[in-house]
Amino acid sequence: MSKELVNIDGNVKKVQKENLTPYKVAIVMLIKEYCNESRKAIVVRRDFCLAAVKLIQSPDMELYTLLHMLYSSEYIYSYGHELELQLNTLLEKGIEGLLDLFDNLGRLMKSTLDHAITVPLLNKNSVLGLYVRRIIIFFEKLPFDQSILLYEDLKNYVKKKSKSPETTDISSCLKFDEPYIYNNKSTTVWSGRQAELLVAQQAHALKMDEHKAMSPVDLQILIKKLLRSSPYYAEAHYLSYLNCLRINEYCSAIDSLYHCFDRLAPSENRSTPEDKSRMLRYAALNLAVLHAHFNHKKVAEEALKEAIMMAQEAGDNVCLQLAHAWMYYLTSNKKGPLIERSLGKASMLGITYTTGLGLIALSHYSALEAKPPSQIFETLMKSDVLNCQHSMIDLMSLTYSEKSALWAYYGKMELSSVCSQLLLLHNSGSKKQNVFNGTSTCQAVVNVANILVEFGEYNLVDIVLAHAKERFPNHPSNKTWMLCEQLYEFTKMMRRERWSEADAIATRISSLDPLESKFRQAEVSLAKGDYPNTLQLIDSIEKVSDITAENRVRAMILLSQIMCASFLSGNETVGLNSLVILNKALELATHNHLSYYEALIKMHLANVQLLMGLPSLAMNLVDEAITHTLAHGGCYEQGRALILYAKCLVSTATSNSTKLRKEIILNAIKALSKAKDHFNKVEAFGKIRSVLSLQSIMYNEIDMKFERNQCSLELRRFEEQFPTKLDNICLY
């Protein structure tokens, strides 16, 4: 959600009361005792400052909880004993002791000697000084009867400590990493500033680094306690709304959003028509964002149209541009002109966040529209400059993620890996204060895992995915690593030729990505030889309205493989049909700058030409494509390319010289040995069997019987250890 949507109406008066409570009186007494201590070691100062900041930011806690915290072993020197003595002394003096306390607090911020330049015990501009000054002002505003009530509350506060159980669990007290978790049985009272700090910290954590935020259950419990103290605090309801989005809870999210705008609605007698109109249009805009999050696009469009209509009536250009940015996300028609107009207007109005996000969206759309890559990366560079100028950490991470995705789209695996690692490096390090751990960071982790899968580093993949599960447990990031995990398991099952398990995984993927599920089911059907089902799946894929060029090319390659799998020797019609489909796919890949798919299609074309008895043409295509395949493909793709290269070498070795042919076959055997190493690394057992079969045939041709027998023996042992099915020799 954009930053502009969070601060909806700055003119609405917040109903936040500041009350002087016994807990606050105890804190200022603690500060007084610390200031009156003449000699303080540096370690003691550090401990007290950390404890004081925690106590100031915390809601009111019972005295026994406060004392247990002060007596805990976390601090070298404890002021708990002094605090107990001072509280008892104050209660003995009566109301006069309370008046003396605040009189002494005022003197702490004055010089000890009037005629000399001395430093006061408490700097009035420090954190503790500002807090003490606020408490003094609250006390001075109290009438005498309220002062008496404060004294009586203080007496009851101290008496509760004596009635409380002596063995209270210290773990229920305040922790530094979780500054708002207390004993759930105790009643907590939140002041206005404490509530604002809590909401600001947790909202920032949800936006920038969810791993540091409280768990959804604990945060919701805390919000309920906060609303008991301040029932009209709208920002607490908005925090509840953000918390519900984490776990995809629709009913609670929409309920919290309605409550938020009910509290923000200006009162009838103190508001202008402009205030009401502003509230209504931003409410409609946030409602559209909510429905867009849950993929209710039609409902979101209706809410967005209402927001646009009200923004146009009021002349609110900022709201209008925010609505236009979301319209780009929801609509599927005329996306290009819409995002360009939105970018220009947002830049003119100075809406930097929307401008930076729009530049990233424009680059993504331009890539799908087959614009030149140089132009696309130039757009991303403009976004980089804008994001750095305004320190928009989340958009910086999103730009890295988009670059990684674009390089992968264009078939440059190494550059995609570099961008993902740069993003992870950018968002790591214990000394960094501002770290973004959002969906883009999760995508970078998943991209690293996908690359490791391609290179057969399965142990490392398990470690990376375990890290992703721990770091990104909630929606929408968890959907990314769930899909990666399922595809990883599917890839392993396919390479081990366990078709039934692979088919089950492909079906499960449909809940995460329906289109990808169809592709994987088609791959399983092709491997099992169920060609009618494969054709049916490909047909359903091609009917998808918004299918990308990359997915269209994948569907064409699968269709050509069906033809190759049913290829009969001398049947030129099937081969020509396959060539026609592959040439169309090559044209589409070239037009969209899909360099890796260009190389892959050329390898498929070479395989068809080899089957048709055109080895020289096949060898030319392999020479063109193999360099790119070996540079940017995984181990499995490299192994397939080397097998085809070896086949083409042997097929073109028609020289009358027996010595020259033998040398060519030996080079082909070397290529097959490399292919075997690659397949062994990724556990592609069926391909290993094909390599061993080809090697034994080639050794037999050049009369190297010992090596031939070695390959045959290894093949037999391999079949006993890993029973596999023979691959279709016509497939690439």
C-alpha positions in Angstrom: 0.0 0.0 0.0 1.4 3.4 -0.9 2.6 5.9 1.6 0.1 8.5 0.5 -2.9 6.3 1.6 -1.7 6.0 5.2 -2.1 9.6 6.3 -5.7 10.1 5.1 -6.7 13.4 6.8 -4.3 15.4 8.8 -7.0 17.9 9.8 -9.0 15.4 11.9 -8.6 16.0 15.6 -7.5 12.8 17.3 -9.3 12.0 20.6 -6.3 11.0 22.7 -6.3 11.8 26.4 -3.3 12.2 28.6 -3.9 11.3 32.2 -1.6 11.5 35.2 -1.5 8.0 36.7 0.4 6.5 39.6 2.6 4.6 37.2 3.9 7.9 35.8 4.4 9.3 39.3 6.6 6.2 40.0 8.6 6.8 36.9 9.4 10.4 37.7 10.3 9.3 41.2 12.7 6.8 39.7 14.2 9.6 37.5 14.6 11.8 40.5 16.5 9.2 42.5 18.8 8.6 39.5 19.6 12.3 39.2 20.3 12.7 42.9 22.9 9.9 42.7 26.2 11.7 42.7 28.5 9.1 41.2 27.3 7.0 38.3 29.4 4.6 36.4 29.1 4.5 32.6 27.6 1.0 32.7 25.0 2.2 35.2 24.1 5.2 33.1 23.7 3.0 30.0 21.4 0.5 31.9 19.3 3.2 33.4 18.8 5.1 30.1 17.7 1.8 28.3 15.3 1.0 31.1 13.9 4.6 31.2 13.2 4.7 27.5 11.4 1.3 27.8 9.4 2.5 30.8 8.4 5.8 29.1 7.3 4.1 26.0 5.3 1.4 27.8 1.7 1.4 29.0 1.0 1.6 32.7 2.0 -1.6 34.5 1.4 -2.7 38.1 4.0 -1.8 40.7 5.1 -5.4 41.3 5.8 -5.9 37.6 7.8 -2.6 37.5 9.8 -3.7 40.5 10.5 -7.2 39.1 11.9 -5.5 36.0 14.1 -3.2 38.0 15.4 -6.1 40.2 16.1 -8.3 37.2 19.6 -9.5 36.4 19.4 -7.6 33.1 20.7 -4.4 34.9 23.9 -4.2 36.9 22.6 -1.7 39.4 19.0 -1.7 40.5 17.0 1.3 41.7 14.1 -0.8 42.8 14.9 -0.6 46.5 15.2 3.2 46.4 11.9 3.4 44.5 10.1 1.4 47.2 11.5 3.5 50.0 10.5 6.7 48.3 7.0 5.5 47.6 6.6 4.5 51.3 8.0 7.9 52.5 5.6 9.7 50.2 2.6 7.8 51.5 3.6 8.6 55.1 3.8 12.4 54.3 0.4 12.4 52.6 -0.6 14.9 50.0 2.2 17.2 51.1 4.7 14.6 50.0 3.2 14.6 46.6 3.5 18.4 46.3 7.1 18.2 47.5 7.9 15.6 44.9 6.8 17.8 42.0 8.5 20.8 43.6 11.8 18.9 43.8 11.3 17.7 40.2 11.3 21.3 39.0 14.5 22.0 40.8 16.3 19.2 39.0 16.3 21.3 35.9 17.8 24.4 37.6 21.4 25.1 38.5 22.3 24.1 42.0 24.0 27.4 42.7 22.3 30.6 41.6 25.5 32.7 41.6 27.7 30.2 39.6 27.6 28.7 36.1 26.7 25.1 36.9 25.1 22.2 35.0 21.7 21.2 36.2 21.1 17.6 37.3 18.6 17.0 34.5 18.8 18.7 31.1 15.4 20.0 30.3 15.8 19.3 26.6 16.8 15.7 27.1 14.4 12.8 26.7 14.0 12.4 30.5 13.8 16.2 30.9 11.0 16.5 28.4 9.1 13.7 30.0 9.5 15.2 33.5 8.3 18.6 32.2 5.2 17.0 30.7 4.3 15.3 33.9 4.8 18.5 35.9 2.5 20.4 33.5 -0.2 17.7 33.9 0.1 17.9 37.7 -0.1 21.7 37.8 -3.2 21.6 35.7 -5.0 19.4 38.2 -7.4 21.0 40.6 -7.0 20.2 44.3 -9.7 17.6 44.4 -8.1 15.8 41.4 -4.7 15.9 43.3 -6.4 14.2 46.2 -7.7 11.5 43.9 -4.3 11.0 42.4 -2.8 10.5 45.9 -5.6 8.0 46.8 -4.8 6.1 43.5 -1.1 6.1 44.4 -1.9 4.5 47.8 -4.0 1.8 46.1 -1.2 1.3 43.6 1.3 0.6 46.3 -1.1 -1.6 48.3 -1.7 -3.8 45.2 2.0 -4.6 45.3 1.8 -6.1 48.8 -1.3 -8.2 47.8 0.3 -9.5 44.6 2.1 -12.9 44.5 5.7 -12.6 45.5 6.9 -15.0 42.8 6.0 -13.1 39.6 7.5 -14.4 36.4 10.1 -11.9 35.2 9.6 -13.0 31.6 6.2 -11.3 31.7 7.9 -8.0 32.2 9.1 -5.7 29.5 11.6 -7.1 27.0 13.7 -4.9 24.8 13.0 -6.7 21.5 9.2 -6.9 22.2 8.5 -3.6 24.0 4.7 -4.0 24.3 4.2 -7.6 25.6 3.1 -7.9 29.2 1.3 -10.2 31.5 -2.0 -10.7 29.8 -3.9 -10.8 33.1 -2.8 -7.3 34.2 -4.8 -4.3 33.1 -2.7 -1.8 31.0 -3.5 1.8 30.4 -2.1 3.5 27.3 -1.5 7.2 27.0 -1.9 9.0 23.7 1.8 9.3 22.9 2.5 5.7 23.9 -0.3 4.5 21.6 0.9 6.7 18.7 4.4 5.3 19.1 3.2 1.7 19.2 1.0 2.2 16.1 3.9 3.9 14.2 6.4 1.3 15.1 4.3 -1.7 14.2 2.9 -0.1 11.0 6.5 0.7 9.9 7.6 -2.9 10.7 4.6 -4.3 8.7 5.6 -2.2 5.7 9.4 -2.5 5.8 10.4 -5.6 7.8 7.5 -7.9 8.8 10.0 -10.2 10.5 10.5 -7.6 13.2 6.8 -7.0 13.8 4.8 -8.8 16.3 3.0 -12.0 15.3 -0.5 -11.5 13.9 -2.2 -13.0 17.0 -0.2 -11.0 19.5 -0.6 -7.8 17.6 -4.3 -8.2 17.4 -4.6 -8.9 21.1 -2.5 -5.7 21.7 -4.7 -3.7 19.4 -7.8 -4.8 21.4 -6.2 -3.6 24.6 -5.2 -0.3 23.0 -8.8 0.2 21.8 -10.1 -0.4 25.4 -8.0 2.6 26.5 -8.8 4.7 23.5 -11.9 3.4 21.7 -11.9 6.3 19.2 -8.3 6.0 18.1 -8.7 5.5 14.3 -5.1 4.6 13.6 -5.4 1.5 15.8 -8.2 0.3 13.6 -6.0 1.0 10.5 -3.2 -1.0 12.1 -5.7 -3.8 12.7 -6.6 -3.6 9.0 -2.9 -4.0 8.0 -2.5 -6.9 10.3 -5.5 -8.7 8.8 -4.1 -8.2 5.3 -1.0 -10.1 6.5 -3.0 -13.3 7.0 -5.6 -12.7 4.2 -8.5 -12.2 6.6 -11.1 -10.5 4.5 -14.0 -10.1 7.0 -11.8 -8.6 9.8 -9.9 -6.4 7.3 -13.0 -4.8 5.9 -14.5 -4.4 9.3 -11.4 -2.7 10.7 -11.3 -0.4 7.6 -14.9 0.7 8.2 -14.2 1.3 11.9 -11.1 3.4 10.9 -13.1 5.8 8.7 -16.0 5.9 11.1 -13.5 7.3 13.7 -11.9 9.6 11.2 -15.2 11.1 10.1 -15.4 14.7 11.1 -18.2 15.8 13.5 -21.2 17.4 12.0 -20.9 20.7 13.9 -17.1 21.2 13.5 -16.6 20.1 9.9 -16.8 21.7 6.4 -18.2 20.0 3.3 -14.7 19.8 2.0 -13.6 17.7 5.1 -16.5 15.3 4.5 -15.8 15.0 0.8 -12.1 14.3 1.4 -12.9 11.6 3.9 -15.4 9.9 1.6 -13.1 9.8 -1.5 -10.2 8.4 0.5 -12.4 5.9 2.1 -13.6 4.7 -1.4 -9.9 4.6 -2.5 -8.8 2.5 0.4 -11.8 0.2 -0.1 -10.8 -0.3 -3.7 -7.2 -1.2 -2.5 -8.7 -3.7 -0.1 -10.7 -5.5 -2.8 -7.8 -5.4 -5.2 -5.6 -7.1 -2.6 -8.2 -10.0 -2.5 -8.4 -10.0 -6.3 -12.0 -8.8 -6.3 -11.4 -6.8 -9.4 -14.9 -5.9 -10.4 -15.8 -4.6 -6.9 -12.5 -2.8 -6.7 -13.2 -1.0 -10.0 -16.6 0.2 -8.8 -15.1 1.6 -5.6 -12.2 3.2 -7.7 -14.7 4.8 -10.1 -16.5 6.3 -7.1 -13.2 7.7 -5.7 -12.3 9.1 -9.1 -15.7 10.8 -9.5 -15.5 12.4 -6.1 -11.8 13.5 -6.7 -12.8 15.1 -10.0 -15.7 17.0 -8.3 -13.4 18.3 -5.5 -10.4 18.9 -7.8 -8.2 16.7 -5.7 -5.4 15.8 -8.1 -3.4 13.8 -5.6 -6.3 11.4 -4.9 -7.0 11.3 -8.7 -3.5 10.2 -9.5 -3.4 7.5 -6.7 -6.7 6.2 -8.2 -5.2 6.2 -11.7 -2.2 4.2 -10.5 -4.6 1.5 -9.1 -6.7 1.6 -12.3 -3.5 0.5 -14.2 -3.3 -2.5 -11.9 -7.0 -3.4 -12.3 -7.6 -2.9 -16.0 -6.3 -4.9 -18.9 -7.0 -2.4 -21.7 -4.8 0.6 -22.7 -2.3 0.1 -19.9 0.5 1.9 -21.7 -1.3 5.3 -22.2 -2.8 5.1 -18.8 0.5 4.6 -16.9 2.3 7.3 -19.0 -0.4 9.9 -18.3 -0.3 8.9 -14.6 3.4 9.2 -14.5 3.5 12.7 -16.1 0.8 14.0 -13.7 2.3 12.4 -10.6 5.7 13.9 -11.4 4.2 17.3 -12.0 2.4 17.2 -8.6 5.5 15.9 -6.8 4.0 12.6 -5.7 7.4 10.9 -5.6 6.3 7.5 -4.4 3.7 7.1 -7.1 6.2 8.3 -9.7 8.9 5.8 -8.6 6.4 3.0 -8.6 5.0 4.1 -11.9 8.4 4.0 -13.5 8.9 0.4 -12.4 5.4 -0.5 -13.7 6.2 1.1 -17.0 9.4 -0.9 -17.4 7.5 -4.1 -16.7 4.7 -3.3 -19.2 7.3 -2.2 -21.8 9.0 -5.6 -21.5 5.8 -7.4 -22.2 5.2 -5.1 -25.2 8.5 -6.1 -26.7 10.2 -2.7 -26.3 14.0 -2.5 -26.6 15.7 -3.7 -23.4 18.0 -0.6 -23.5 14.9 1.6 -23.2 13.5 -0.5 -20.4 16.7 -0.4 -18.3 17.0 3.3 -18.9 13.5 3.7 -17.3 14.6 1.6 -14.3 17.7 3.8 -14.0 15.4 6.9 -13.7 13.5 5.1 -10.9 16.8 4.3 -9.2 17.8 7.9 -9.1 14.4 9.0 -7.8 14.3 6.3 -5.1 17.8 7.2 -3.9 17.1 10.9 -3.8 14.0 10.3 -1.6 15.4 7.3 0.4 12.5 5.0 -0.7 14.0 1.8 0.5 11.1 -0.4 -0.5 11.2 0.9 -4.1 14.9 0.4 -4.2 14.4 -3.2 -3.4 11.6 -3.5 -5.9 13.8 -2.1 -8.7 16.4 -4.7 -8.0 13.8 -7.4 -8.1 12.4 -6.1 -11.4 15.9 -6.0 -12.9 16.4 -9.6 -11.8 13.1 -10.7 -13.3 13.8 -8.8 -16.6 17.2 -10.5 -17.0 15.7 -13.9 -16.3 13.0 -13.0 -18.9 15.6 -12.1 -21.5 17.5 -15.3 -20.7 20.5 -14.0 -18.8 20.7 -16.2 -15.8 23.9 -14.9 -14.4 22.8 -11.3 -14.5 19.5 -12.3 -12.9 21.4 -14.0 -10.1 23.7 -11.0 -9.6 20.7 -8.6 -9.3 19.0 -10.9 -6.7 22.2 -11.2 -4.7 22.7 -7.4 -4.8 19.2 -7.0 -3.4 19.9 -9.5 -0.6 23.2 -7.7 0.1 21.4 -4.4 0.1 18.9 -5.7 2.7 21.4 -7.4 5.0 23.8 -6.5 7.7 23.3 -6.0 11.4 24.5 -2.3 11.3 21.8 -1.2 8.8 19.0 0.7 10.4 16.6 0.8 7.4 16.1 -2.7 5.9 13.3 -3.7 3.6 12.1 -7.3 3.9 9.0 -7.3 1.7 7.8 -9.4 -1.3 10.6 -8.2 -3.5 13.2 -9.5 -1.0 11.4 -12.8 -0.9 11.4 -13.0 -4.7 15.2 -12.5 -4.6 15.6 -15.4 -2.1 13.4 -17.6 -4.3 15.3 -16.7 -7.4 18.5 -17.8 -5.8 16.8 -21.1 -4.9 15.6 -21.6 -8.5 19.1 -21.1 -9.8 20.5 -23.6 -7.3 17.8 -26.1 -8.5 19.1 -25.7 -12.1 22.6 -26.5 -11.0 21.6 -29.5 -8.9 22.5 -28.0 -5.5 19.6 -29.6 -3.7 21.0 -29.4 -0.2 21.6 -25.6 -0.6 18.0 -25.3 -2.0 16.6 -26.8 1.1 18.6 -24.4 3.3 17.5 -21.3 1.2 13.8 -22.4 1.2 13.9 -23.0 5.0 15.3 -19.5 5.4 12.5 -18.1 3.2 9.8 -19.9 5.3 11.2 -18.5 8.5 11.7 -15.0 7.1 8.5 -14.6 5.2 5.7 -16.6 7.0 2.7 -14.5 5.9 0.8 -13.5 2.8 1.6 -12.4 0.1 5.3 -13.4 0.3 4.6 -16.9 1.4 2.8 -17.6 -1.8 6.1 -17.0 -3.7 8.2 -19.6 -1.8 5.3 -22.1 -1.7 5.3 -22.0 -5.5 9.1 -22.3 -5.6 9.0 -25.3 -3.3 6.3 -27.1 -5.3 8.2 -26.5 -8.6 11.4 -27.7 -6.9 9.8 -31.0 -5.9 8.2 -31.3 -9.3 11.5 -30.8 -11.1 13.2 -33.5 -8.9 10.3 -36.0 -9.6 10.4 -35.4 -13.3 14.2 -35.9 -13.5 13.9 -39.1 -11.5 11.0 -40.2 -13.8 8.5 -40.6 -11.0 5.5 -39.5 -13.1 2.6 -40.1 -10.7 4.2 -38.0 -8.0 5.1 -35.3 -10.4 1.5 -35.3 -11.7 0.2 -34.9 -8.1 2.5 -31.9 -7.5 1.5 -30.3 -10.8 -2.2 -30.6 -9.8 -1.4 -29.0 -6.4 0.3 -26.0 -8.1 -3.1 -25.0 -9.5 -4.0 -23.3 -6.2 -0.9 -21.1 -6.5 -0.5 -20.6 -10.3 -3.2 -22.2 -12.5 -1.3 -21.5 -15.8 1.9 -22.9 -14.5 0.0 -26.0 -13.3 -1.2 -26.6 -16.9 2.3 -26.4 -18.3 3.6 -28.9 -15.7 0.7 -31.3 -16.3 1.4 -31.1 -20.0 5.1 -31.9 -19.4 4.1 -35.0 -17.3 1.6 -36.1 -20.0 4.3 -35.8 -22.7 6.8 -37.8 -20.7 4.2 -40.5 -20.1 3.3 -40.6 -23.7 -0.3 -39.4 -23.2 -0.3 -37.1 -26.3 -4.1 -36.4 -26.5 -4.1 -35.1 -23.0 -1.0 -33.0 -23.7 -2.7 -31.5 -26.8 -5.8 -30.7 -24.7 -3.7 -28.9 -22.1 -1.8 -26.9 -24.7 -5.1 -25.9 -26.3 -6.4 -24.6 -23.0 -3.1 -22.7 -22.4 -3.3 -20.9 -25.8 -6.9 -19.8 -25.1 -5.8 -17.7 -22.1 -6.5 -14.1 -23.0 -3.6 -12.4 -21.4 -0.9 -15.0 -22.0 2.6 -13.5 -22.3 5.0 -14.1 -25.2 7.2 -16.3 -23.0 4.3 -18.6 -22.2 3.2 -18.7 -25.8 6.7 -19.8 -26.9 6.7 -22.5 -24.2 3.3 -23.8 -25.5 4.7 -23.9 -29.1 7.8 -25.9 -28.0 5.6 -28.4 -26.2 3.5 -28.8 -29.3 6.5 -29.4 -31.5 7.8 -32.0 -29.0 4.5 -33.9 -29.4 5.2 -34.0 -33.1 8.8 -35.1 -32.6 7.7 -37.8 -30.1 5.3 -39.3 -32.8 7.9 -38.9 -35.6 8.3 -41.9 -37.9 11.3 -42.4 -40.1 10.7 -41.0 -43.5 7.5 -39.1 -42.5 8.5 -35.7 -43.7 5.0 -34.1 -43.2 5.3 -34.4 -39.4 8.8 -33.0 -39.5 7.7 -30.0 -41.7 4.8 -29.2 -39.4 7.2 -29.2 -36.4 9.6 -26.9 -38.3 6.8 -24.5 -39.1 5.7 -24.3 -35.4 9.3 -23.9 -34.2 10.0 -21.1 -36.7 6.9 -19.2 -35.6 8.1 -19.6 -32.0 11.6 -18.4 -33.0 10.1 -15.3 -34.7 8.1 -14.6 -31.6 11.1 -15.1 -29.3 13.3 -12.8 -31.4 10.7 -10.1 -31.5 10.4 -10.1 -27.7 14.2 -10.3 -27.2 14.0 -13.7 -25.5 17.5 -14.7 -26.2 17.6 -18.0 -24.2 14.4 -19.2 -25.8 15.9 -18.3 -29.2 18.8 -20.7 -28.4 16.5 -23.3 -27.1 14.3 -23.2 -30.2 17.3 -23.5 -32.4 18.3 -26.6 -30.6 14.8 -28.1 -31.1 15.0 -27.1 -34.8 18.4 -28.8 -35.1 16.9 -32.0 -33.5 14.1 -32.0 -36.0 16.5 -31.5 -38.9 18.7 -34.3 -37.6 15.6 -36.6 -37.6 14.8 -35.6 -41.2 18.3 -36.5 -42.4 19.8 -33.0 -42.6 22.8 -33.2 -40.3 24.8 -30.3 -41.8 22.0 -27.9 -41.3 21.4 -29.2 -37.8 25.1 -28.8 -37.0 25.0 -25.1 -38.1 22.1 -24.4 -35.8 23.8 -26.2 -32.9 27.0 -24.1 -33.4 24.9 -20.9 -33.2 22.9 -21.9 -30.1 25.2 -24.0 -27.9 27.3 -21.2 -26.6 24.4 -19.3 -25.2 22.9 -22.5 -23.8 26.1 -23.4 -22.0 26.5 -19.9 -20.7 23.0 -19.3 -19.4 21.4 -22.7 -19.0 21.3 -25.0 -16.0 23.0 -28.4 -15.8 20.0 -30.2 -17.4 19.9 -27.9 -20.4 23.6 -28.0 -20.8 23.5 -31.8 -20.8 20.8 -31.9 -23.4 22.7 -29.5 -25.6 25.9 -31.6 -25.4 24.0 -34.8 -26.3 22.6 -33.1 -29.5 26.1 -31.7 -30.3 27.5 -35.2 -30.0 24.8 -36.7 -32.3 25.4 -33.9 -34.9 29.2 -34.5 -34.7 28.8 -38.2 -35.5 26.2 -37.6 -38.2 28.4 -35.1 -40.0 31.5 -37.3 -39.8 31.2 -38.8 -43.3 34.8 -38.5 -44.3 36.5 -41.4 -46.0 39.4 -41.2 -43.6 38.8 -43.7 -40.8 41.3 -41.9 -38.6 39.5 -38.5 -38.9 36.1 -40.2 -38.2 37.5 -41.9 -35.1 38.8 -38.5 -33.8 35.4 -36.9 -34.3 33.7 -39.8 -32.5 36.1 -39.5 -29.6 35.2 -35.8 -29.4 31.5 -36.7 -29.4 32.2 -39.2 -26.5 34.0 -36.4 -24.6 30.9 -34.2 -25.0 28.7 -37.1 -23.8 30.9 -37.6 -20.7 30.4 -33.9 -19.8 26.6 -34.4 -20.4 26.7 -37.4 -18.1 28.3 -35.4 -15.3 25.7 -32.7 -15.7 22.8 -35.2 -15.6 24.4 -37.0 -12.6 24.5 -33.7 -10.7 20.8 -33.0 -11.2 19.8 -36.7 -10.8 18.3 -37.0 -14.3 18.5 -40.8 -14.3 16.7 -41.3 -17.7 19.1 -39.1 -19.5 22.1 -40.8 -17.9 20.9 -44.1 -19.3 20.6 -42.5 -22.8 24.2 -41.1 -22.5 25.6 -44.5 -21.6 23.7 -46.2 -24.4 25.1 -43.7 -27.0 28.6 -44.0 -25.6 28.6 -47.8 -25.8 27.4 -47.6 -29.4 30.1 -45.1 -30.3 32.9 -47.1 -28.6 31.7 -50.2 -30.5 31.9 -48.3 -33.8 35.5 -47.4 -33.3 36.3 -50.9 -32.0 37.2 -49.8 -28.4 35.7 -53.0 -26.8 37.0 -52.5 -23.3 35.5 -49.0 -23.0 32.3 -50.3 -24.6 32.1 -53.1 -22.1 32.7 -50.6 -19.3 29.8 -48.5 -20.4 27.6 -51.5 -20.7 28.5 -52.7 -17.2 27.9 -49.2 -15.8 24.6 -49.1 -17.6 23.5 -52.4 -16.2 24.5 -51.4 -12.7 22.7 -48.1 -13.1 19.5 -49.9 -14.2 19.6 -52.1 -11.2 20.2 -49.2 -8.8 17.8 -46.8 -10.5 15.2 -48.5 -12.6 14.2 -46.0 -15.2 12.2 -45.8 -18.4 13.9 -45.3 -21.8 13.5 -41.7 -23.1 12.0 -41.2 -26.5 15.0 -40.9 -28.7 13.3 -38.5 -31.0 12.9 -35.8 -28.3 15.5 -33.2 -27.7 
